[in-house]
Amino acid sequence: MNILVISINKQRLNHLNYNFILIEGLTSSNDNLKNKMKKMPTESIDFFNRKCNIFNSHLKALQYCVDNKLNDIIICEDDAI
């Protein structure tokens, strides 16, 4: 089983006592991605940007799995473990 953990704060992961692959979370997204995503009228621009960053970080994790031909994976964020 391959465990991928998305994090923008590596210090959160110091307490983990099992093997995992760190995927560094993205703190900015490219405009191309933002143009493809829909901002809801009730969302602030800050929330929308964070949503795009999270989505892009998960895409990065999935691309890592494809590039490294990984099977049997779990992808989670650092605050889920």
TAURBEL-V469695 format. One record per pair of residues at least 12 apart in sequence whose C-alpha atoms are under 8 Angstrom apart, sorted by sequence separation. I is the first residue (numbers start at 1). GAP is how many residues later the second one is. D is the distance in whole Angstrom. If there is no record, write none. Layout:
i:I gap:GAP d:D
i:I gap:GAP d:D
This chain:
i:61 gap:14 d:7
i:5 gap:15 d:7
i:7 gap:15 d:7
i:34 gap:15 d:8
i:37 gap:15 d:8
i:3 gap:16 d:7
i:4 gap:16 d:6
i:5 gap:16 d:6
i:6 gap:16 d:6
i:7 gap:16 d:6
i:8 gap:16 d:6
i:3 gap:17 d:5
i:4 gap:17 d:5
i:5 gap:17 d:5
i:6 gap:17 d:5
i:7 gap:17 d:5
i:8 gap:17 d:5
i:2 gap:18 d:7
i:3 gap:18 d:6
i:4 gap:18 d:6
i:5 gap:18 d:6
i:6 gap:18 d:6
i:7 gap:18 d:5
i:8 gap:18 d:7
i:34 gap:18 d:6
i:2 gap:19 d:8
i:4 gap:19 d:7
i:6 gap:19 d:5
i:8 gap:19 d:8
i:33 gap:19 d:7
i:29 gap:20 d:8
i:28 gap:21 d:8
i:27 gap:23 d:8
i:29 gap:23 d:6
i:33 gap:23 d:8
i:28 gap:24 d:8
i:29 gap:24 d:5
i:28 gap:25 d:6
i:27 gap:26 d:6
i:26 gap:27 d:6
i:29 gap:27 d:7
i:25 gap:28 d:8
i:26 gap:28 d:7
i:25 gap:29 d:7
i:26 gap:30 d:7
i:26 gap:31 d:6
i:25 gap:32 d:5
i:24 gap:33 d:8
i:23 gap:34 d:8
i:23 gap:37 d:8
i:23 gap:38 d:6
i:6 gap:51 d:7
i:6 gap:52 d:8
i:6 gap:55 d:8
i:4 gap:57 d:7
i:13 gap:65 d:7
i:12 gap:66 d:7
i:2 gap:68 d:7
i:2 gap:69 d:7
i:4 gap:69 d:7
i:6 gap:69 d:7
i:1 gap:70 d:8
i:2 gap:70 d:6
i:3 gap:70 d:6
i:4 gap:70 d:6
i:5 gap:70 d:6
i:6 gap:70 d:6
i:7 gap:70 d:6
i:1 gap:71 d:5
i:2 gap:71 d:5
i:3 gap:71 d:5
i:4 gap:71 d:5
i:5 gap:71 d:5
i:6 gap:71 d:5
i:7 gap:71 d:5
i:1 gap:72 d:6
i:2 gap:72 d:6
i:3 gap:72 d:6
i:4 gap:72 d:6
i:5 gap:72 d:5
i:6 gap:72 d:6
i:1 gap:73 d:8
i:3 gap:73 d:8
i:5 gap:73 d:6
